[in-house]
Amino acid sequence: MLYWIYQLIGNADGFTAKLTNVFKYQTFRGLVACIIAFAISILLGEYVIRKLISLKIGQPVRTREEVNKLFELHGKKAGTPTMGGVLIIGALLVSCFLCTRWDNPFLWVVLYVTLALGALGFVDDYLKVSKKNSKGVNARGKLIVQWAVGLTAGFVLYNLPGQRDYFDHLQLPFIKKELFEIEHMGPITILFFAVVIVGCSNAVNLTDGLDGLAAGCTVSVGLAYAIFCYVTGHAEAARFLLIDHNRDAGELAPVCMGLVGACLGFLWYNCYPARVFMGDTGSMALGGCIAAVAICCRQEVLLVIVGFVFVAEAISVMLQVAWFKISRRLYGEGRRLFRMTPIHHHFELKGWKESQVIVRFWVLSLMCALIGLATLKLR
């Protein structure tokens, strides 16, 4: 909306025109999007929490015998309202409505992935709280929906008019485009995009196990990708940094900043000790949004670095399951690599306080985001 105000008034004469001229800049609209999303999260947070409590939407906590120690640490959180991700999604949508160009096709793909996965998470959360246990949508059903969303988004992006050359190769960090480039991926691109979306949404979902952990890590990742999107959309910056230029990608910078503002506002209520959890409604939407943005600015490979905390959480689960099955065949009984996964629970069971795990993971996420940004010059 701000951009359309600039188009209507910015080219005229007078003080109002000069004032609205700043609306054409993605940097300014990005800052406004961050502030708007933050303000919405702060102002509506109390209302959302009260509403969730009145609806008795409380978080169930696992009480199985093998996690008794974890239950001692987290049992007091039972009943804390969940599904707070609706606050993040709502704040993000309003900031996007006000601060982005609606004629940008990348914007609608990103919002589609965010809302579709957020809806899946909402259903999952609803089933959990309605049945009063930690089971929601079964794993197979969840994966089917995630793959459907990912493949649909990949198909749309790959077939956008004039965008096929942009999406038809893979950019790699640390390597100059002139020296090495994977070209002509063809239809494999669509499958690759789906893998990124499914993997990232599940990784963020696994990270959301401690107060403020997923939201805090999303802030640093969102800031990094706001910069990636801006330089991708800026012709001179893209040429200087040897990355592919795409004007449409630059318009996602305000989306990233809106995501940052929404998560910062949510952290006001989600920081330790949390008054509300984002639930799968928020974590799956966040993961989908990050993945879609990374794909649109062609920096999806850098998610391994920038989103290392999310990656480590997911890999820890995969390694734990794989080693348990392998060791059961080798030794007759399953063995564990970690005390418990995702890996943030491993450190809790080693004696780290929850607040220590959260802040240390935030620090690690911030450093990884800075390293990811440094790769723009380390080529």
C-alpha positions as CSV (number, residue, x, y, z in Angstrom):
1,M,0.0,0.0,0.0
2,L,2.8,2.4,0.8
3,Y,4.3,1.9,-2.7
4,W,0.9,2.7,-4.3
5,I,0.7,5.9,-2.3
6,Y,4.1,6.8,-3.7
7,Q,2.9,6.1,-7.2
8,L,-0.2,8.2,-6.7
9,I,1.5,11.2,-5.0
10,G,5.3,10.8,-5.2
11,N,5.6,12.2,-8.8
12,A,3.7,15.3,-8.0
13,D,5.1,18.6,-6.6
14,G,5.0,19.8,-3.0
15,F,5.9,18.7,0.5
16,T,3.6,15.7,0.6
17,A,5.1,14.3,-2.6
18,K,8.6,14.7,-1.2
19,L,7.5,13.0,2.1
20,T,6.0,10.0,0.3
21,N,9.0,9.6,-2.0
22,V,10.7,7.4,0.6
23,F,7.9,4.8,0.1
24,K,9.5,3.7,-3.1
25,Y,12.6,2.4,-1.3
26,Q,12.6,-1.2,-0.2
27,T,14.9,-0.4,2.7
28,F,12.5,2.2,4.2
29,R,9.5,-0.1,3.6
30,G,11.4,-2.9,5.2
31,L,12.0,-0.9,8.4
32,V,8.3,0.2,8.5
33,A,7.3,-3.5,8.0
34,C,9.4,-4.5,11.0
35,I,8.0,-1.8,13.2
36,I,4.4,-2.5,12.2
37,A,4.7,-6.2,12.7
38,F,6.4,-5.7,16.1
39,A,3.8,-3.2,17.2
40,I,0.9,-5.5,16.2
41,S,2.5,-8.4,18.1
42,I,3.0,-6.3,21.2
43,L,-0.4,-4.7,21.1
44,L,-2.4,-7.8,20.4
45,G,-0.4,-10.3,22.4
46,E,-2.3,-9.9,25.6
47,Y,-5.6,-10.3,23.8
48,V,-4.5,-13.4,21.9
49,I,-3.2,-15.0,25.1
50,R,-6.4,-14.3,27.0
51,K,-8.4,-15.6,24.1
52,L,-6.4,-18.8,23.9
53,I,-6.7,-19.3,27.6
54,S,-10.5,-18.8,27.5
55,L,-10.7,-21.4,24.7
56,K,-8.6,-23.8,26.9
57,I,-6.0,-24.2,24.2
58,G,-3.2,-25.4,26.4
59,Q,0.0,-27.2,25.5
60,P,0.1,-30.9,26.3
61,V,3.5,-32.2,27.6
62,R,4.9,-35.7,26.9
63,T,5.0,-37.9,30.0
64,R,6.4,-41.2,28.7
65,E,8.6,-43.1,31.0
66,E,11.8,-42.4,28.9
67,V,11.4,-38.7,29.2
68,N,10.6,-38.5,32.9
69,K,13.6,-36.2,33.5
70,L,12.5,-33.9,30.8
71,F,9.0,-33.9,32.3
72,E,10.5,-32.7,35.6
73,L,11.9,-29.8,33.7
74,H,9.0,-28.9,31.5
75,G,6.0,-30.4,33.3
76,K,5.1,-27.0,34.8
77,K,4.5,-25.7,31.2
78,A,1.5,-28.0,30.8
79,G,-1.5,-25.8,30.1
80,T,0.4,-22.9,28.7
81,P,-1.6,-21.6,25.7
82,T,-0.3,-22.7,22.4
83,M,-1.2,-21.8,18.8
84,G,0.3,-18.4,19.3
85,G,1.7,-18.6,15.8
86,V,-1.5,-17.0,14.7
87,L,-0.2,-13.8,16.1
88,I,3.1,-14.0,14.1
89,I,1.2,-14.9,10.9
90,G,-1.3,-12.1,11.4
91,A,1.4,-9.5,12.1
92,L,3.4,-10.6,9.1
93,L,0.3,-10.5,6.8
94,V,-0.6,-6.9,7.8
95,S,3.0,-5.7,7.4
96,C,3.1,-7.3,3.9
97,F,-0.2,-5.8,3.0
98,L,1.0,-2.3,3.9
99,C,4.7,-2.4,2.9
100,T,5.1,-4.6,-0.2
101,R,4.2,-4.4,-3.9
102,W,1.2,-6.6,-4.5
103,D,2.1,-7.1,-8.2
104,N,5.2,-9.1,-7.2
105,P,4.7,-12.9,-7.9
106,F,7.4,-13.9,-5.4
107,L,5.4,-12.3,-2.6
108,W,2.3,-14.4,-3.3
109,V,4.3,-17.6,-3.5
110,V,6.0,-16.9,-0.2
111,L,2.6,-16.0,1.4
112,Y,1.0,-19.1,0.0
113,V,3.7,-21.4,1.5
114,T,3.5,-19.5,4.8
115,L,-0.2,-19.7,5.1
116,A,-0.6,-23.3,3.8
117,L,2.0,-24.7,6.2
118,G,0.6,-22.5,9.0
119,A,-2.9,-24.0,8.3
120,L,-1.4,-27.5,8.5
121,G,0.2,-26.6,11.8
122,F,-3.0,-25.1,13.1
123,V,-4.9,-28.3,12.4
124,D,-2.0,-30.3,14.1
125,D,-2.2,-28.0,17.2
126,Y,-6.0,-28.2,17.3
127,L,-6.0,-32.0,17.3
128,K,-3.4,-32.0,20.0
129,V,-5.2,-29.7,22.4
130,S,-8.7,-31.2,21.6
131,K,-7.4,-34.7,22.3
132,K,-5.3,-33.6,25.2
133,N,-2.1,-35.4,24.1
134,S,1.0,-34.7,22.1
135,K,-0.2,-36.4,18.9
136,G,-1.8,-34.4,16.2
137,V,-1.7,-35.0,12.4
138,N,0.1,-38.3,11.8
139,A,3.5,-38.0,10.3
140,R,2.5,-39.4,6.9
141,G,-0.4,-37.0,6.5
142,K,1.8,-34.1,7.5
143,L,4.5,-35.0,5.0
144,I,1.9,-35.5,2.2
145,V,0.6,-31.9,2.8
146,Q,4.1,-30.5,3.1
147,W,5.2,-32.1,-0.2
148,A,2.1,-31.0,-1.9
149,V,2.7,-27.4,-0.8
150,G,6.4,-27.6,-1.7
151,L,5.8,-29.1,-5.2
152,T,3.0,-26.6,-5.9
153,A,5.2,-23.6,-5.0
154,G,8.1,-25.0,-6.9
155,F,6.0,-25.6,-10.0
156,V,4.6,-22.0,-9.9
157,L,8.0,-20.4,-9.4
158,Y,9.7,-22.5,-12.2
159,N,6.9,-21.6,-14.6
160,L,6.6,-17.9,-13.9
161,P,7.0,-15.9,-17.2
162,G,10.5,-14.8,-17.7
163,Q,11.9,-16.5,-14.6
164,R,13.0,-19.9,-15.9
165,D,16.6,-18.9,-16.6
166,Y,16.8,-17.4,-13.1
167,F,15.6,-20.6,-11.4
168,D,17.3,-23.1,-13.8
169,H,20.6,-23.2,-12.0
170,L,22.0,-23.4,-8.5
171,Q,24.1,-20.7,-6.8
172,L,26.7,-22.0,-4.5
173,P,28.5,-20.1,-1.7
174,F,32.3,-19.6,-1.7
175,I,32.4,-20.1,-5.5
176,K,32.5,-17.5,-8.2
177,K,29.9,-17.8,-10.8
178,E,32.5,-17.5,-13.6
179,L,34.3,-20.6,-12.3
180,F,31.6,-23.0,-11.5
181,E,27.8,-23.0,-12.0
182,I,25.3,-25.9,-12.0
183,E,23.1,-25.1,-14.9
184,H,20.0,-26.4,-16.6
185,M,18.6,-28.3,-13.6
186,G,15.3,-28.4,-15.4
187,P,12.3,-30.1,-13.7
188,I,14.6,-31.3,-11.0
189,T,14.4,-27.7,-9.8
190,I,10.8,-28.2,-8.7
191,L,11.7,-31.3,-6.7
192,F,14.7,-29.5,-5.1
193,F,12.5,-26.5,-4.1
194,A,10.0,-28.9,-2.5
195,V,12.9,-30.6,-0.5
196,V,14.0,-27.2,0.8
197,I,10.5,-26.2,1.9
198,V,9.7,-29.6,3.5
199,G,13.1,-29.8,5.2
200,C,13.1,-26.2,6.5
201,S,9.5,-26.3,7.8
202,N,10.3,-29.6,9.7
203,A,13.6,-28.2,11.0
204,V,12.1,-25.1,12.5
205,N,9.3,-27.2,13.9
206,L,11.8,-29.4,15.7
207,T,13.6,-26.3,17.0
208,D,10.5,-25.0,18.7
209,G,10.9,-26.9,21.9
210,L,12.1,-24.2,24.4
211,D,10.8,-20.8,25.3
212,G,11.7,-18.4,22.5
213,L,14.3,-20.6,20.8
214,A,12.7,-20.9,17.4
215,A,11.5,-17.2,17.3
216,G,14.9,-15.9,18.4
217,C,16.8,-17.9,15.8
218,T,14.3,-16.8,13.2
219,V,15.1,-13.2,13.9
220,S,18.8,-13.6,12.9
221,V,17.9,-15.8,9.9
222,G,15.3,-13.3,8.8
223,L,17.7,-10.4,9.0
224,A,20.3,-12.2,7.0
225,Y,17.8,-13.0,4.2
226,A,16.5,-9.5,4.2
227,I,20.0,-8.5,3.1
228,F,20.3,-11.3,0.6
229,C,17.0,-10.3,-1.0
230,Y,17.9,-6.6,-1.1
231,V,21.3,-7.2,-2.8
232,T,19.7,-9.7,-5.2
233,G,17.2,-7.1,-6.2
234,H,19.8,-4.4,-6.5
235,A,21.5,-4.6,-9.9
236,E,24.8,-3.0,-9.0
237,A,25.1,-4.8,-5.7
238,A,24.3,-8.2,-7.4
239,R,26.9,-7.5,-10.1
240,F,29.5,-6.5,-7.6
241,L,28.9,-9.6,-5.4
242,L,28.7,-11.9,-8.4
243,I,25.2,-13.2,-7.7
244,D,22.2,-13.4,-10.0
245,H,20.1,-10.3,-10.1
246,N,16.3,-10.4,-10.0
247,R,14.3,-7.3,-9.3
248,D,11.4,-9.2,-7.9
249,A,13.6,-10.8,-5.2
250,G,14.4,-7.4,-3.8
251,E,10.7,-6.9,-2.9
252,L,11.0,-9.8,-0.4
253,A,13.2,-7.7,1.9
254,P,10.2,-6.0,3.5
255,V,8.7,-9.5,4.0
256,C,11.8,-10.7,5.8
257,M,11.8,-7.5,8.0
258,G,8.1,-8.1,8.7
259,L,8.9,-11.6,9.8
260,V,11.7,-10.2,12.1
261,G,9.3,-7.7,13.6
262,A,6.6,-10.3,14.2
263,C,9.0,-12.7,15.9
264,L,10.5,-9.9,18.1
265,G,7.0,-8.9,19.2
266,F,6.1,-12.5,19.8
267,L,9.3,-13.0,21.9
268,W,7.9,-10.4,24.3
269,Y,5.5,-13.0,25.5
270,N,7.3,-16.2,24.4
271,C,10.7,-15.5,26.1
272,Y,11.5,-17.6,29.2
273,P,9.3,-18.3,31.1
274,A,6.9,-18.3,28.2
275,R,3.3,-17.1,28.5
276,V,2.4,-18.5,25.1
277,F,3.8,-21.0,22.6
278,M,3.8,-20.6,18.9
279,G,2.9,-24.2,18.4
280,D,3.1,-25.9,15.0
281,T,1.0,-23.1,13.7
282,G,3.9,-20.8,14.0
283,S,6.9,-23.0,13.6
284,M,5.8,-24.6,10.3
285,A,4.8,-21.3,8.9
286,L,8.1,-19.7,9.9
287,G,10.0,-22.6,8.3
288,G,8.0,-22.4,5.1
289,C,8.4,-18.6,4.9
290,I,12.2,-18.8,5.3
291,A,12.5,-21.6,2.8
292,A,10.4,-19.8,0.2
293,V,12.3,-16.6,0.6
294,A,15.6,-18.4,0.3
295,I,14.5,-20.1,-2.9
296,C,13.3,-16.8,-4.4
297,C,16.6,-15.1,-3.8
298,R,18.5,-18.2,-4.9
299,Q,20.4,-18.6,-1.6
300,E,18.7,-21.8,-0.5
301,V,22.1,-23.6,-0.1
302,L,23.2,-21.0,2.4
303,L,20.3,-22.1,4.6
304,V,22.7,-24.8,5.8
305,I,25.0,-22.1,7.2
306,V,22.6,-19.2,8.1
307,G,20.0,-21.6,9.6
308,F,22.6,-23.9,11.1
309,V,20.7,-24.2,14.4
310,F,17.7,-25.4,12.6
311,V,19.8,-27.8,10.5
312,A,21.6,-29.2,13.6
313,E,18.3,-29.8,15.4
314,A,16.9,-31.8,12.4
315,I,20.2,-33.7,11.9
316,S,20.4,-34.7,15.5
317,V,17.0,-36.4,15.2
318,M,17.9,-38.1,12.0
319,L,21.2,-39.4,13.5
320,Q,19.5,-40.5,16.7
321,V,16.9,-42.5,14.9
322,A,19.4,-44.0,12.4
323,W,21.9,-45.0,15.0
324,F,19.2,-46.5,17.3
325,K,18.1,-48.8,14.4
326,I,21.6,-49.7,13.3
327,S,22.8,-50.4,16.9
328,R,19.7,-52.6,17.5
329,R,20.7,-54.8,14.6
330,L,24.4,-54.8,15.6
331,Y,24.1,-55.2,19.4
332,G,20.5,-56.5,19.9
333,E,19.4,-53.3,21.6
334,G,19.0,-49.8,20.5
335,R,21.6,-47.2,21.6
336,R,21.5,-43.4,21.5
337,L,24.1,-40.9,20.3
338,F,22.4,-38.1,22.3
339,R,20.6,-38.2,25.6
340,M,17.5,-36.9,23.8
341,T,16.7,-35.2,20.6
342,P,16.2,-32.6,19.3
343,I,19.6,-31.6,20.5
344,H,18.5,-28.8,22.7
345,H,17.0,-31.4,25.0
346,H,20.4,-33.2,25.1
347,F,22.0,-30.1,26.6
348,E,19.2,-29.7,29.0
349,L,19.7,-33.2,30.3
350,K,23.4,-32.6,30.5
351,G,22.7,-29.9,33.1
352,W,22.3,-26.7,31.1
353,K,19.5,-24.5,32.3
354,E,16.8,-23.8,29.8
355,S,17.7,-20.1,29.6
356,Q,21.3,-21.0,29.0
357,V,20.4,-23.3,26.1
358,I,18.2,-20.7,24.5
359,V,20.6,-17.8,24.7
360,R,23.6,-19.9,23.6
361,F,21.6,-21.1,20.6
362,W,20.6,-17.5,19.8
363,V,24.3,-16.5,19.9
364,L,25.2,-19.4,17.6
365,S,22.4,-18.5,15.2
366,L,23.5,-14.9,15.0
367,M,27.1,-15.9,14.3
368,C,26.0,-18.3,11.6
369,A,24.0,-15.6,10.0
370,L,27.0,-13.3,10.0
371,I,29.1,-16.1,8.5
372,G,26.5,-16.6,5.8
373,L,26.6,-12.9,5.0
374,A,30.3,-13.1,4.8
375,T,30.1,-15.6,2.0
376,L,28.9,-12.9,-0.3
377,K,32.4,-11.6,-0.4
378,L,34.3,-14.9,0.2
379,R,34.2,-16.1,-3.3
